[in-house]
């Protein structure tokens, strides 16, 4: 299925149009929490804002989706997405610079590269799964056209977000926001504001800051593991339980 995203007409990167950010003449960049770049940054330390800065653009997410399907080559992404080559080149370059994809040369003359998911890229899979589940639940009145299924049995899988220790579902009503070990003044101020809003008790389902002092919690010592130990085909969510045969390099394909 080809995407129907409208590319940005500017030369800065092929992003889908966004609302203009408030005018700000101060110097700065998103990493420092200054919105002068035109990109909204609620907090420089907010993990959600940082994630959106990295992949919060429609084409990038769809490229990652296709990478999980096993696509690695420029022409494969272009055929799947129906995306202009110049936009695809910029998006692949951005994802490579951000560390979600890595280039692997498979042909020297002419130079051609595969774009392979890294560990950081494979860790994005839960986001793709959540988007699929949310889309099926809220944007498919005619019924789901695509489902996750267990390899080998084809048993449908329903992605849910659970706590790793208790295996209980994580929902807004049972979640509080507390500062992490690296929380700075801006994050503490933001959490204090969240806690103040929560004191009004306007919506018991909202995520609020934890009660009492905003104490930092210790770093989790569990390993943050990628989806797989290797690099590509065996982790792509395929149509069956077997991995596709190794593809011989072909210099005829575009990079």
C-alpha positions in Angstrom: 0.0 0.0 0.0 1.5 3.3 -1.0 1.5 6.2 1.4 -0.5 9.4 0.7 1.6 11.8 2.7 2.1 15.3 1.3 5.8 16.2 1.2 7.1 19.5 2.4 7.7 21.8 -0.5 10.8 23.2 1.2 14.3 22.0 0.6 14.9 21.2 4.2 13.8 17.6 4.3 10.6 16.2 2.9 8.6 16.5 6.1 4.8 16.6 6.2 3.5 20.1 6.8 3.3 21.3 10.4 1.7 24.3 12.0 4.2 27.2 12.2 5.9 27.6 15.6 5.6 30.8 17.6 8.0 33.5 16.5 11.2 33.6 18.5 14.2 35.6 17.6 16.6 34.1 20.2 19.3 31.8 19.1 19.2 28.2 20.0 18.3 24.7 18.8 15.8 21.9 19.8 18.5 20.0 21.8 18.9 23.0 24.2 15.1 23.5 24.6 15.0 26.7 22.6 12.2 26.8 20.0 14.0 29.2 17.7 14.5 26.5 15.2 10.8 26.5 14.5 10.3 23.0 16.0 8.2 22.8 19.2 10.2 21.5 22.2 8.1 21.3 25.4 11.2 20.3 27.4 14.8 19.7 26.3 14.9 16.6 28.5 11.4 15.3 27.6 12.0 11.8 26.1 8.8 12.1 24.0 10.1 15.4 22.5 13.5 13.9 21.8 11.9 10.9 20.1 9.8 13.2 17.9 12.8 15.2 17.0 14.5 12.0 15.9 11.6 10.2 14.0 8.5 12.4 14.3 7.9 12.8 10.6 5.6 10.7 8.5 8.0 9.4 5.9 10.6 8.4 8.4 8.2 6.3 10.4 7.0 4.6 7.2 10.5 3.9 6.1 11.1 2.3 9.5 7.9 0.3 9.0 9.1 -1.0 5.7 12.6 -1.8 7.2 10.8 -4.1 9.6 9.1 -5.7 6.6 12.6 -6.6 5.4 13.2 -3.8 2.8 16.7 -2.6 2.7 17.3 -1.1 -0.7 16.5 2.4 -2.1 14.3 1.1 -4.9 12.4 -1.2 -2.5 11.5 1.8 -0.3 10.6 4.0 -3.2 8.4 1.4 -4.8 6.6 0.7 -1.5 6.0 4.3 -0.5 5.7 6.1 -3.9 8.0 8.7 -2.5 10.1 11.2 -4.6 13.7 10.0 -4.8 15.1 13.3 -3.4 12.9 13.1 -0.4 13.7 9.4 0.2 17.4 10.2 0.0 17.1 12.9 2.7 15.0 10.7 4.9 17.4 7.7 4.6 20.3 10.1 5.3 18.5 11.5 8.4 17.7 8.0 9.8 21.3 6.9 9.2 22.7 10.0 10.9 20.3 9.4 13.8 21.6 5.9 14.2 18.4 4.0 13.4 19.7 2.7 10.1 23.2 1.8 8.9 24.5 1.7 5.4 26.1 -1.5 4.1 27.8 -1.5 0.8 26.8 -4.4 -1.5 28.1 -3.1 -4.8 31.1 -0.9 -5.6 30.5 -0.1 -9.3 28.2 1.8 -9.2 28.2 2.3 -5.4 25.1 0.8 -3.9 24.1 0.3 -0.2 21.6 -1.6 1.9 19.9 0.4 4.7 19.7 -2.0 7.6 18.1 -1.5 11.0 20.5 -1.0 13.9 19.7 -2.0 17.5 18.4 1.5 18.1 16.2 1.1 15.0 14.9 -2.3 16.1 13.9 -0.8 19.4 11.4 1.3 17.5 9.3 -1.7 16.8 6.9 -1.3 19.8 6.0 2.1 18.4 5.1 0.6 15.0 3.1 -2.1 16.8 1.2 0.5 18.9 0.5 2.6 15.7 -1.0 -0.5 14.0 -3.1 -1.4 17.0 -4.4 2.2 17.4 -5.1 2.5 13.7 -7.1 -0.8 13.7 -9.0 0.3 16.7 -9.9 3.8 15.8 -9.3 4.3 12.0 -10.7 1.1 10.5 -14.5 1.2 10.6 -14.7 -1.3 7.8 -12.5 -3.8 9.8 -8.8 -4.4 10.1 -6.9 -4.9 6.8 -3.6 -5.8 8.5 -2.9 -7.8 11.7 0.1 -9.0 13.6 0.2 -12.8 13.9 2.4 -15.3 15.6 4.9 -16.9 13.3 4.3 -20.6 12.7 0.7 -20.6 14.0 -0.8 -17.4 12.4 -2.6 -16.7 15.7 -3.5 -13.0 15.7 -1.5 -10.9 18.2 -2.9 -7.9 20.0 -0.1 -5.4 21.0 -0.5 -4.0 24.5 1.8 -1.9 26.7 2.6 -3.8 29.9 5.0 -3.3 32.8 8.1 -5.5 32.4 8.1 -6.5 36.1 4.4 -7.1 36.8 3.2 -7.7 33.3 0.2 -5.6 34.1 -1.1 -3.2 31.4 0.1 0.4 31.7 -2.8 2.9 31.5 -2.9 6.6 32.3 -5.0 6.1 35.4 -2.3 4.0 37.0 0.8 6.1 36.0 2.5 8.9 37.7 5.4 11.0 36.3 8.5 11.2 38.5 11.9 12.7 37.7 14.6 10.4 36.5 18.2 10.4 37.8 19.3 13.0 35.1 16.4 15.4 35.6 17.4 19.0 35.4 15.7 22.2 36.6 13.5 22.5 33.5 12.2 19.0 34.0 11.6 19.5 37.7 9.7 22.7 36.9 7.6 20.9 34.3 6.7 18.1 36.7 5.8 20.6 39.4 3.4 22.2 36.9 1.9 18.7 36.0 1.4 18.0 39.7 -0.3 21.3 40.2 -2.7 20.6 37.4 -3.4 17.1 38.8 -4.3 18.7 42.2 -7.4 20.0 40.5 -8.5 16.4 39.9 -10.3 17.4 36.7 -9.7 14.0 35.1 -8.7 11.0 37.2 -7.6 9.3 33.9 -4.9 11.8 33.2 -1.2 11.1 33.9 -0.1 13.2 36.9 3.1 13.8 38.7 3.8 11.6 41.7 2.5 12.7 45.1 4.9 14.1 47.7 8.5 15.2 46.9 9.6 14.9 43.3 12.4 12.5 44.1 14.5 11.0 41.3 14.3 7.3 40.8 17.4 5.2 40.2 18.5 4.1 36.9 17.1 0.7 35.8 19.8 -1.9 35.7 18.0 -4.2 33.3 19.5 -4.5 29.8 17.9 -2.5 27.1 17.9 -5.1 24.4 17.2 -4.8 20.7 14.7 -7.0 19.0 17.4 -9.3 17.8 21.0 -10.1 18.2 21.8 -10.0 14.5 21.2 -7.4 11.8 18.2 -7.9 9.6 16.1 -10.6 7.8 15.4 -12.8 10.8 13.8 -9.9 12.7 11.6 -8.6 9.9 8.0 -9.4 10.7 7.5 -11.8 7.7 4.6 -13.7 6.3 5.7 -17.0 7.6 8.0 -18.6 10.1 11.0 -19.0 7.8 13.5 -16.3 6.9 13.8 -15.3 3.3 16.8 -16.8 1.4 19.9 -14.6 1.4 19.7 -12.2 -1.4 22.8 -12.1 -3.7 24.1 -8.6 -4.3 22.8 -7.0 -7.4 24.4 -3.8 -8.8 21.4 -3.3 -11.0 19.3 -2.0 -8.0 19.5 1.6 -7.1 21.1 2.7 -3.8 
